[in-house]
Amino acid sequence: MKRPLRLVALALSATFLASGCAVFDRTTRDYQACEGLAGVASSPVGISEQIRQDALPYASARLGRDLYELANLQEDLDTGSVIPSPALLRQIEQLTTRVVIRCSEVSEALGGVGGNQNDPGTNDPQEPDNSEGQSQEAATEESDEAGDGSDSEFAGSLENLRIEPEDRSGYDRDLYEHWIDADGDGCDTRREVLIQESLTTVTVGGGCDISGGTWVSLYDGFTSSDPSDFDIDHMVPLAEAWDSGAGIWSDSRRRDFANDLSSSYSLIAVSSSSNRSKSDGDPADWLPPDSAYVCEYVRQWVSVKQQWDLSVDEAEARTLDDVLSRC
């Protein structure tokens, strides 16, 4: 049963391995994930293991869910714990189609970066030594930048985060208005997230009653078709945001934060148990039990803090730096 994902990997290999691009900007994590997925075709290790090692750690939340589910399904098929029924194969087909579409999108957007580096027609044959010297100089500079053990992608971003002590005085969860129906379509923010993050197409009935979906919690791998099994987690909890600067915000800004659908990581559907385990902790207090998602989790945490100009405390900053240095 390795054929479905092998075909996907082969389809992606030509696109991502041929470009030779080195991608470091966090907005292009999906590109890195797709490059890792392309390597599945020739990998000597198992497909599910390769996805978890080389693709999932870099993927955004949405692509990450599809990759997570694909890895689990492939592992189940390989171990014989599930029957390869037509319904299961259709599910694999739907997931792989979404992955291929997403990878095609990021390839089209970023495939031109450095794409001519291997084209003999673009190289000047009169200056080979200078080119080599420049390459060596660039490599030295890159080595120097990475020599402190910090993550090359996030080192600058972490330096821009304000380090300040936390202050929870005056906090009340009710000071954040949620969940709201911002677009007036009858579905509040909680249901909007569930609709967006379902692995399968949901049916939306009267009163925004949701049925037919399937969700996976990236925090712990829990999967269910019952939306009541999931909480909508604020990546940066409301209390943590208050500690970090939201205490001086206007009511409308706190409402916008509590219902933020502008990014794919501010709000995330997770198992109720993992959400309650996390509570209002920052990464110094809590990290997802699924180690494959820790790097992405910390990247998303940093992104939300930056987007909303929230500070970090010293213990939080040390944890962020430590985790990202190992990602």
Helices and strands as residue ranges (DSSP letters): H 3-19, G 26-28, H 29-38, G 39-42, H 47-54, G 56-58, H 61-79, H 86-110, G 120-122, H 128-146, H 155-160, G 173-175, H 189-197, E 203-204, G 206-208, E 210-211, E 215-216, E 223-224, G 227-229, E 230-234, H 238-243, G 246-248, H 251-258, E 267-271, H 272-278, G 291-293, H 294-307, H 314-325
